[in-house]
Amino acid sequence: MLATKQGTSALYPFPQEDLTKAELLDMPRRIRVPAEQGDISPKIAEFLATHEDIPSPCLVVDVDIVEYNYTALQASLPQAAVYYAVKANPAPEILARLVSLGSSFDTASVPEIDMCLRAGATPDRLSYGNTIKKKADIEAAYQRGIRMFAFDSIAELEKIAEVAPNTRVYCRILVESEGAEWPLSRKFGCCPTMAAELLVKAKELGLEPYGISFHVGSQQTNLGQWDAALNRVATLFSQLAEKGIELSMVNIGGGFPSRYRVGVQPVAAYGQAVMTAMTKAFGDKIPHIIAEPGRSLVGDAGVIQAEVVLVSKKDEADEKRWVFLDIGKFSGLAETMDEAIKYRIISRHEGKDVGPVVLAGPTCDSADILYEKTDYDMPLDLVAGNKVLILSTGAYTTTYSAVGFNGFAPLASICI
Ligand SMILES: Cc1ncc(COP(=O)(O)O)c(C=O)c1O
């Protein structure tokens, strides 16, 4: 059986200090959560135990845990409107569940917009949050009823004004991302001075300058980063008010964590940090808040079951064995790039003694090594054919999977 604490008898609520809010008590009791957040949910454990025939590798997502995470985040940040970052995992079952819970959606492309509309979201619940869009795609989104767009440059703003007139726009600014395990620095956002000029320009172009967005980096472990970012945003609000532009929205992005190898604070601590920073920056004039969680809603809801393809050594004298799995960087585990995201990996084979390993994927690309510098141990008697479980893999895996490198199929996914 599974070599992990399964918590099959642990019924909601589980003992996490981030679940103290009264709102959580309204959560349906049908949701069974793991004994520890980020562990394998009882539903997934049962599914794996009773479905020997699923493809390998395969991501199994417990959609109830997505609901649980959504409710916990909403309870921790009651003043924020949640726009789920669809890129994290656009499985129709996840989108449909979030629609039913009242979530809105942050989309990055027309296909993502269509996925949300198909799942039952109305266009007023969608924002087009990518700052890099083709004009034709902005137009296609506008035709579908989308009325909120992100930008961070004059050229993008002019495209929006041309094909999506009179819509709400918000400007993304550059902020620090130190402390993030998956930083999003540099590529998106502009400096605050430019943001102020662009928001003035937005009004001249007939658009509605709605607010400011930022992203402190994904899997952000430094709760102080929202403080620094919100100070910057509040200064911009004041500067623009002096020019007659009253912004009304702050988009605090994502950055809330999943449970990987390094411990993280509970979601309630994040909610508290954000709201304390918000009050410090804006006093009693707190603007409309949008949060765009991706990883924190779906990461811990998923487990990948994979298979050992080969266990070998490069030299008999080596201490470390190489364990090659049937999943790698090109089949879903792209976030192991530079060993950034360190997944918890356990063997379904309960070997008594363990030893150090290098973990690698199955493809012909020598970059397809998951962990070489980070310490991982696996059972000494591990052999080809044994199953492994890669925990908290519900986010940024299926969508990062290549369509057929070396002929391997894209990562299979099952929502339960
Ligand atoms: C604009 C935007 N919003 C939200 C997210 C989701 O961030 P996270 O997964 O850290 O919650 C991302 C991630 O890339 C993003 O680019």
Ligand as a Chemical Component Dictionary entry (heavy atoms), coordinates in Angstrom:
data_LIG
# 
_chem_comp.id                   LIG 
_chem_comp.type                 NON-POLYMER 
_chem_comp.pdbx_formal_charge   0 
_chem_comp.three_letter_code    LIG 
# 
loop_
_chem_comp_atom.comp_id 
_chem_comp_atom.atom_id 
_chem_comp_atom.alt_atom_id 
_chem_comp_atom.type_symbol 
_chem_comp_atom.charge 
_chem_comp_atom.model_Cartn_x 
_chem_comp_atom.model_Cartn_y 
_chem_comp_atom.model_Cartn_z 
_chem_comp_atom.pdbx_ordinal 
LIG C1 C1 C 0 -1.030 37.261 -14.041 1  
LIG C2 C2 C 0 -0.918 36.073 -13.154 2  
LIG N1 N1 N 0 -1.833 35.930 -12.177 3  
LIG C3 C3 C 0 -1.816 34.844 -11.369 4  
LIG C4 C4 C 0 -0.872 33.852 -11.507 5  
LIG C5 C5 C 0 -0.936 32.670 -10.606 6  
LIG O1 O1 O 0 0.061  32.690 -9.684  7  
LIG P1 P1 P 0 0.196  31.544 -8.575  8  
LIG O2 O2 O 0 0.170  30.263 -9.267  9  
LIG O3 O3 O 0 1.461  31.875 -7.876  10 
LIG O4 O4 O 0 -0.977 31.689 -7.658  11 
LIG C6 C6 C 0 0.120  33.992 -12.481 12 
LIG C7 C7 C 0 1.161  32.973 -12.620 13 
LIG O5 O5 O 0 1.941  32.915 -13.522 14 
LIG C8 C8 C 0 0.091  35.129 -13.334 15 
LIG O6 O6 O 0 0.990  35.286 -14.310 16 
# 
loop_
_chem_comp_bond.comp_id 
_chem_comp_bond.atom_id_1 
_chem_comp_bond.atom_id_2 
_chem_comp_bond.value_order 
_chem_comp_bond.pdbx_ordinal 
LIG C1 C2 SING 1  
LIG C2 N1 SING 2  
LIG C2 C8 DOUB 3  
LIG N1 C3 DOUB 4  
LIG C3 C4 SING 5  
LIG C4 C5 SING 6  
LIG C4 C6 DOUB 7  
LIG C5 O1 SING 8  
LIG O1 P1 SING 9  
LIG P1 O2 DOUB 10 
LIG P1 O3 SING 11 
LIG P1 O4 SING 12 
LIG C6 C7 SING 13 
LIG C6 C8 SING 14 
LIG C7 O5 DOUB 15 
LIG C8 O6 SING 16 
# 
